[in-house]
Amino acid sequence: MSLSGGVLAVTLVGTITAGIVAIASVVAIYKCAKVAVKVYLQGDGGSLHRVASAVTREPGSSGAAAGESDDAEMGSMSYFIEDLQRERPVRFSSQQLRAFTRNYAHKVGSGGFGVVYKGRFPNGAPVAVKVLNSTLGKRAEEQFMAEVGTIGRTYHINLVRLYGFCFDAAVKALVYEYMENGSLDGYLFDPPPERKVAFDKLHEIAVGTAKALRYLHEECAQRIIHYDIKPENVLLGAGLAPKVSDFGLARLCDREDTHLTITGARGTPGYAAPELWMPLPVTHKCDVYSYGMLLFEMLGRRRNLELGLHGRESQEWYPRWVWHRFEAGDVDAVLARAVATGDKKERETAERVCKVALWCVQYRPEDRPSMGSVVRMLEGEDQIATPLNPFAHLAAYNSGAALPSGDTTTTSGSYGSSGHALSAR
């Protein structure tokens, strides 16, 4: 009996001792963490320290240590929240825009929706200021709201960044990062020698553009449909890194919404999916179609439709010509224009781009791949099945038609649907 009582006593003492040790450990960890935070707040000009110092120096603040600690913590959180808010577009005044652009001295392009000027922030960073045409009235406001409401809530390395905007009675403008190398069309359609690029670089641009669309369709909290993918809306920065621009026609939609009803035609003829020109519901797959048309122009380094300005050539539609060469097993005729050299790797890459383009422009939206699948196919991660005929709904093909070449019609790059230039040429 006495032995059992001794064992019970030892057990109780051990349990109490373990509890005391655990409590002491928690207290020690808490104190160490508190000291670490204080040291960090007193560090070399850290942003949290600056705010904490400002808060603790406010008139009327309590001298109590606990009160100062609370103020410092609240000040730190306030600065953290302000830092997050700075990632969102800033509202500028019309006076600030005049200062950034030196009273709108450097015009780099214009179009139906307005004029673009090059400017600089006070820290020297170049910007593009798109001033919307005031005569457009409601249309200008709709474009403004579309751009701020879509690109203003996103961030991706392959999307042009919207720094801010101006919206007052006199001026409605959007302020973007400035893209030093203009837009993709300047590198595709009869470019000068210094702008001719190898196909592997065009492939990189194609993949970057596809990743931007994958982000808009699959990775945003709300899906964003761009509606106007074309070479003029793919901007090129340092190293020809691509960024998608012009969200003036874009629209947000919930992921659960499989189909949308739109009022009026959207997009650019030649790039817009067939369903956009019909009174039918549309899906995000309309962007996939436009992207496919973009791939064809990268593959052929020409406009998909050349109107034969001098009456020398057939008015052949390039994507359909590509399909019939592919169907006949004559892929070399397609690759000859894309790849100047006999490099085997480049030819394999170009053939992959050709197949992806044919899948993207399928007539039925449900037959088109997702942009996530497009990225994987372009990068060689997924096998590409033999494409179906995307033009079976069209009239019979004239197999004797010649492939047009030479003359093309080009337009300058844009920061918006106005077609204005993106950089000083």
Beta strands, then each sheet from edge to edge (+ up, - down):
strand 1: 90-91
strand 2: 107-111
strand 3: 114-120
strand 4: 126-132
strand 5: 162-167
strand 6: 172-177
strand 7: 223-225
strand 8: 234-236
strand 9: 242-244
strand 10: 251-253
sheet 1: 1+ 5+ 6- 4+ 3- 2+
sheet 2: 7+ 10-
sheet 3: 8+ 9-
end
